[in-house]
Amino acid sequence: MKIGIDIMGGDYAPEQIVLGVIQALEELPADTRLVLFGDQEAVRAIFDREGADCARVDLVHTTEVIGMDEHATRAIAQKPDSSISRGFEQLKAGQIDAFASAGNSGAMMVGAMFSVKTVPGILRPAICSVIPKEDGSWGVFLDAGANADCKPEHLQQFAILGSLFLEHVYGVPQPKVGLMNIGEEEEKGNMLCQATYPLLKATRDINFIGNIEGRDLFNNKADVIVCDGFTGNVMLKLAESFYGLMRKRKIQNEYFDRFNFENYGGTPVLGVNAPVIIAHGISNAKAIKNMVHITRKVTAAGLTEKIALAVQESIAS
């Protein structure tokens, strides 16, 4: 397996990215090779300084960097020798099996959709976020910000994507799907929720349990929580704030420690034709190490192929 890593993406690149790669290499199985896209001299200097072995690393030198605040579409077009552009070039050609970055998330979304493209039948790719449940298990919600405005058909597909991700990557059988709403009753909610409910209810390939409310985000009522990207991003930022608040107050709590984004590394773009992982822009070495691990896990699970099959079967039925 070959995993491509953008060395130049993120607020602390390339230093923390390379350090995270070095940490990941100490834990990865022997069948995994990393392909690093970025400043070759900078990478070698950090490997030499740390006394790390680069025998399982391939270096692809790039001369351009897409900044965190650059316009995604223009940057991809105008910077063909950037680490992100070159990474997607190799992903499209099948030279690497997956690609991950803590860089410009918009550029990663655009790169994914214009290079490897969406799975046939997928209306819009989505980003999911992992959430720690109070009973120690894991859940996901999506979309977490890629699609601020959605139609009912988009949320229906998000339910399928999230279910497949949680089942095959986190090992949750028949995950329960809940629709985020302002009430549990079927008729509650805005026009989007009211129109989505019957679609989810009629979808055979998911285990739909009905509406859930904000108070159910961290309990075990639903494993996969479906919402539009506007709502999902608000939920994500609120959840991330819990860990920061606990740290500021010097409170140690095992449950709230699970909200630390460093533990998850990144999240996949679900619905594109190859594993693409987006990490937080402020990722440090620990987060990057875990980004590499989740990228390998998603790739090894064959999630892309399972999504393509599920969408084909859904269309056929």
Stockholm file with secondary structure:
# STOCKHOLM 1.0

chainA/1-317         MKIGIDIMGGDYAPEQIVLGVIQALEELPADTRLVLFGDQEAVRAIFDREGADCARVDLVHTTEVIGMDEHATRAIAQKPDSSISRGFEQLKAGQIDAFASAGNSGAMMVGAMFSVKTVPGILRPAICSVIPKEDGSWGVFLDAGANADCKPEHLQQFAILGSLFLEHVYGVPQPKVGLMNIGEEEEKGNMLCQATYPLLKATRDINFIGNIEGRDLFNNKADVIVCDGFTGNVMLKLAESFYGLMRKRKIQNEYFDRFNFENYGGTPVLGVNAPVIIAHGISNAKAIKNMVHITRKVTAAGLTEKIALAVQESIAS
#=GR chainA/1-317 SS CEEEEESSCSTTTTHHHHHHHHHHHTTSCTTCEEEEEECHHHHHHHHHHHTCCCTTEEEEECCBCCCTTSCHHHHHHHCTTBHHHHHHHHHHHTSSSEEEESSCHHHHHHHHHHTTCBCTTCSSCEEEEEEECTTSCEEEEECSSSCSSCCHHHHHHHHHHHHHHHHHHSCCSSCEEEEECSCSSTTCSCHHHHHHHHHHHHCTTSEEEEEECGGGSSSSSCSEEECCHHHHHHHHHHHHHHHHHHHHTTCCCHHHHTTCGGGTCCEEEETBSSCEEECCTTCCHHHHHHHHHHHHHHHHTTHHHHHHHHHHHHHHC
#=GC SS_cons         CEEEEESSCSTTTTHHHHHHHHHHHTTSCTTCEEEEEECHHHHHHHHHHHTCCCTTEEEEECCBCCCTTSCHHHHHHHCTTBHHHHHHHHHHHTSSSEEEESSCHHHHHHHHHHTTCBCTTCSSCEEEEEEECTTSCEEEEECSSSCSSCCHHHHHHHHHHHHHHHHHHSCCSSCEEEEECSCSSTTCSCHHHHHHHHHHHHCTTSEEEEEECGGGSSSSSCSEEECCHHHHHHHHHHHHHHHHHHHHTTCCCHHHHTTCGGGTCCEEEETBSSCEEECCTTCCHHHHHHHHHHHHHHHHTTHHHHHHHHHHHHHHC
//
